[in-house]
Amino acid sequence: MTVRRSLLAAGPLLATLPAGSRAQLASGVPQPGNLQGTWTVTVEGDIRYRTWSVHGTEGPRLLSDYGWAGAHPREVEARVTGAPGQRSLFIVTPSNAMIEAREVAPGRFEGLFVRSNGSRSRIGLVQESPDGAVPLSSPAPQAGRLIVYLGAPDCPSCRLFETPAYRGSYETAPEARKVPLRAVLAPSYRRPDAASWPADLSWVPEQIGARHVPLFLAISERRIAYACAGLTRWDENMRPLARRWAGLA
């Protein structure tokens, strides 16, 4: 059975789904809920991340694109079944690999990445924040500016951010000397509200409310100037903002 046929047949996760979800999948009823937007996709062992962007639905299909971050994405076959909070996700990638994942928290799926040769790795998908407006700023550096990163040890996207390719790259860059990065860790992605905030940042939790991790905050003079979640937002929005704040762009 090919990967594509496996998706259409619902894959090995089907047998473990609740009866209602199995019936929905058999009838092809989509349950998109609030899946629209960009998702960070991390595969265990890979040093880069992928993105999955959901644009809408067409019958039983999710209209979506998938690919390496920074590369041209390609349309993929995808569907989701089950009620919000208990959904199962199935995607066939352009390389004919298959993603089978379950919803483990709002805006988060975890499961398996099954390559066309049959090898498997764990996969995590995290919904990113909307691409909101990034504040413009005077190029003159100012004191009291910093970037705060909120993560968790059981968050695959957070573990990837902690590598030299992301956090390490920033901390050795010129902008980090003027706009330092500070890390705050929560015990779990399920409990970002339980993070241990240092005394000088104790005012932040009341300002951010419930957010996905990894979360990035641009802080200027005890004010959150910009907030975003996800590695794409880090690359495309937060890092350029830091360079402007440091007077380098």
C-alpha positions in Angstrom: 0.0 0.0 0.0 1.4 3.4 -1.0 1.6 6.3 1.4 -1.1 8.1 -0.5 -3.4 5.1 -0.3 -2.7 4.8 3.4 -3.8 8.4 3.9 -7.0 7.8 2.1 -7.6 4.7 4.1 -6.9 6.8 7.3 -3.6 5.1 8.2 -2.8 3.0 11.2 -4.1 5.6 13.6 -7.7 4.9 12.4 -8.1 1.8 14.5 -7.4 3.8 17.7 -9.8 6.7 16.9 -13.1 7.1 18.7 -16.1 5.7 16.8 -17.4 9.1 15.9 -14.1 10.2 14.4 -13.9 7.0 12.4 -17.3 7.7 11.0 -16.3 11.2 10.1 -13.2 10.1 8.3 -15.2 7.4 6.4 -17.7 10.0 5.3 -15.0 12.6 4.4 -16.4 15.3 6.7 -13.7 17.9 7.4 -13.3 19.3 10.9 -11.0 22.3 10.3 -11.9 24.3 13.4 -9.4 27.0 13.8 -6.5 25.3 11.8 -6.1 28.1 9.3 -2.8 29.9 9.4 0.9 28.9 9.5 2.3 26.0 11.5 5.8 25.2 12.5 6.7 21.6 11.7 9.6 20.0 13.5 10.8 16.4 12.7 13.0 14.8 15.4 16.6 14.7 14.2 16.3 17.5 11.6 18.2 20.7 12.2 15.8 22.7 10.1 12.1 23.2 10.3 9.2 23.0 7.8 6.1 25.1 7.6 2.5 24.0 6.8 0.0 26.7 5.8 -3.7 26.1 5.8 -5.8 28.4 3.6 -9.3 26.8 3.8 -11.3 23.7 2.9 -12.7 22.2 -0.2 -15.0 19.3 0.4 -13.0 16.8 2.6 -9.7 18.4 1.9 -7.7 21.0 3.7 -6.3 23.5 1.2 -2.7 23.8 2.4 0.9 24.1 1.4 4.0 22.5 2.9 7.7 22.8 2.6 11.1 23.7 4.2 11.1 27.1 5.9 12.4 29.7 3.4 11.7 27.5 0.4 8.8 27.6 -2.1 6.0 25.5 -0.5 4.0 23.0 -2.5 0.4 22.0 -2.3 -0.2 18.9 -0.2 -3.1 16.5 0.4 -4.3 16.9 3.9 -7.4 16.2 6.0 -8.4 16.3 9.7 -11.0 14.4 11.5 -12.7 14.5 14.9 -14.0 17.2 17.2 -11.8 20.1 18.2 -9.6 19.0 21.0 -9.5 15.4 19.8 -8.6 15.8 16.2 -6.4 13.5 14.1 -4.4 15.0 11.2 -3.2 13.2 8.0 -0.9 14.8 5.4 0.9 13.4 2.4 4.0 15.5 1.7 5.5 16.3 -1.8 8.2 13.6 -1.1 5.4 11.1 -0.6 6.1 10.9 3.2 3.1 10.7 5.5 2.3 12.7 8.6 -0.1 11.2 11.2 -0.6 13.3 14.3 -3.1 13.9 17.1 -4.2 17.1 18.7 -2.5 17.3 22.1 -3.4 20.9 23.0 -4.9 23.9 21.3 -2.7 24.8 18.4 -0.5 21.7 18.7 -0.4 18.3 17.1 2.2 15.5 17.8 2.7 12.2 16.0 4.8 10.4 13.4 6.6 11.4 10.2 6.7 8.3 8.0 9.1 8.5 5.1 8.5 6.8 1.8 11.2 4.2 2.7 9.2 3.3 5.9 11.5 5.0 8.4 9.8 6.9 11.2 10.5 10.0 13.3 8.5 11.9 15.9 6.9 15.1 14.6 5.4 18.2 16.2 3.2 20.8 14.6 2.7 24.2 16.4 0.3 26.9 15.2 2.0 30.2 14.8 0.6 33.6 15.7 -1.0 35.6 12.9 1.5 37.7 10.9 0.6 41.0 12.7 2.2 44.3 12.1 5.8 44.6 13.4 6.5 48.0 15.1 8.9 50.3 13.3 11.5 52.0 15.4 14.1 54.6 15.3 17.5 53.0 14.2 19.2 54.6 17.3 19.8 51.9 19.9 18.1 52.5 23.2 18.7 51.0 26.7 16.2 48.8 28.3 15.4 46.7 25.2 15.5 43.0 25.1 14.0 39.9 23.5 12.4 37.3 25.8 11.9 33.7 24.7 9.4 31.6 26.6 9.8 27.8 25.9 9.3 24.4 27.4 11.4 21.2 27.5 8.7 19.1 26.0 8.1 21.4 23.0 9.8 20.2 19.8 9.9 23.7 18.3 11.5 25.0 21.5 14.2 22.3 21.4 15.0 23.2 17.8 15.2 26.9 18.8 17.6 26.1 21.5 20.2 24.7 19.0 23.1 26.7 17.6 21.2 27.3 14.3 18.7 29.6 16.1 19.4 30.7 19.6 23.1 30.2 19.2 23.1 32.2 16.0 21.4 35.1 17.6 23.5 35.2 20.8 26.7 35.4 18.7 25.3 38.1 16.4 26.1 41.8 16.7 22.5 42.7 17.6 22.5 40.5 20.7 25.1 42.8 22.3 22.6 45.7 22.2 19.3 43.7 22.4 20.0 40.7 24.5 18.0 37.5 24.5 16.6 36.2 27.8 15.1 32.7 28.2 12.2 31.8 30.5 11.2 28.2 30.7 7.8 26.7 31.6 7.6 23.1 33.0 5.5 22.0 29.9 4.0 23.4 26.8 0.7 22.5 28.5 1.5 25.0 31.3 3.1 28.1 29.9 1.4 30.0 32.8 3.6 28.0 35.3 6.9 29.5 33.9 9.3 30.8 36.5 9.7 34.5 35.7 12.6 36.5 37.2 11.6 39.4 39.4 12.3 42.1 36.9 10.0 40.4 34.4 7.3 39.5 36.9 4.9 41.9 35.2 5.0 40.0 31.9 2.6 37.1 32.5 -0.4 39.4 33.1 0.3 41.1 29.8 0.6 38.0 27.6 -2.2 35.8 28.9 -2.5 32.3 27.4 0.0 31.8 24.5 1.6 29.1 22.5 5.3 28.3 23.0 7.8 29.1 21.6 6.8 32.6 22.3 9.0 35.7 21.6 8.5 39.1 23.2 10.2 42.3 22.1 10.3 44.5 25.3 11.2 48.1 25.5 11.1 50.1 28.7 8.8 47.6 30.5 6.4 47.5 27.6 5.8 44.6 25.2 6.2 46.3 21.8 5.7 43.1 19.8 4.9 39.4 20.5 4.9 36.4 18.2 4.8 32.6 18.4 6.6 30.2 16.1 9.9 29.8 14.4 8.8 31.4 11.1 7.7 34.6 13.0 11.1 34.5 14.8 13.0 34.4 11.4 10.8 36.8 9.5 9.6 39.3 12.1 11.4 39.2 15.5 15.0 38.9 14.3 14.7 41.8 11.8 13.1 43.9 14.6 16.0 43.2 16.9 18.4 44.3 14.2 16.5 47.6 13.7 16.5 48.1 17.5 20.3 47.6 17.5 20.8 50.1 14.8 22.0 47.5 12.3 19.2 47.7 9.7 
